[in-house]
Amino acid sequence: MSQIEIAQIIEQIKQEITVDSNGQGKASIRATARLADVQDSSLRRALLSAALEPSALAQSLIQQGFSPAALETWNEGIPDMGVAAVIEYYAFDAGRYCKQQARLVCKAFNRIGVRAWMQDIMGWTKPATQAQEQPTTPALPPVEQRLHTLVLAMKTLAELTGGRLNPYMEQQFKDYAGNLLAEHNRKLLTPSEERWLGVVNFAESELGKKVPLSGAHYRGHLGTWVRTFYPHLGDRQETRLVNGVQQPIYVYACHNPVVAAGLTKAIEEFFAHPSPGAALRQAGAFASKKAVVTA
């Protein structure tokens, strides 16, 4: 038998092959029997024998993972993987009942697979997947609206507490307001990468130093050290929370490499000195009344 004759058989059984929306094919018992070159009545009996006395074909299918109950339902149509197993049985495993036509059909299946073969002859194409709707990213209200909401919240809290806000809460509100204003200004002005830090903050965040609250090298002496021996690094002041109280402190332009290098040198010298307090007294750092926290 030639491939042309097989093509003619395929054309004759084409109407007995279906492909569902998922691309899974199914063929009738008659169509499968025509492909294997056996009688459809013989194939039907062999499949129905699975529950009682399985035929050689049924035993082969069961060994490949098909259940006897499933084989009984094949009377209504054989799934594509079952069709491939039946054709392979009659091509190579049926002994004296092997069919040359089944071998040729099996070779055709092996090239692209029986499912792809059924899809091809039925003109099935994979449905285009619908683009999933991207979830909408929630947008923050404008800066001006958030500032207005913050002011109302602070006013309400002040009324509820009689104007006695926790210092840390007050600092958080001010920091949040400052961040909102900074965000608003960044949209209006040329982008800036300025970083203004207190000397203790710089020492801990940039140099990894642990500045103690007490002792020879405590944070108050560190700020005074920089103000006394490195006054050229800057004299800008900002109000920040220090030990639970809002106080003005000196901050430095740490985005400036010269200032950052000067702070680094000053901090290293401070921690290397055995008695920085004595050095500050000798330099007259405590002679005048301290009006500004230098930490």
Buried (B, 14 or more C-beta within 10 A) or exposed (E): EEEEEBEEBBEEBEEBBBBEEEBBBBBBBBBBBBBBBBEBEBBBEBBBBBEEEBBBBBBBBBEEEBEBEBBBEBEEBBBBBBBBBBBBBBBEEBEEBBBEBBBBBBEBBEEEBBBBBBBEBBEBEEEEEEEEEEEEEEEEEEBEEBBEEBEEEBEEBEEEEEEEBEEEEBBEBBEBBEEBEEEBEEEEEEEEEEBBBBBBBBBBEBBEBEBEEEEEBBBBBBBBBBBBBBEEBBEEBEEBBBEEEEBBBBBBBBEBEEBBEBBBEBBEBBBEBEEBBEBBEEEEBEEEEEEEBBB
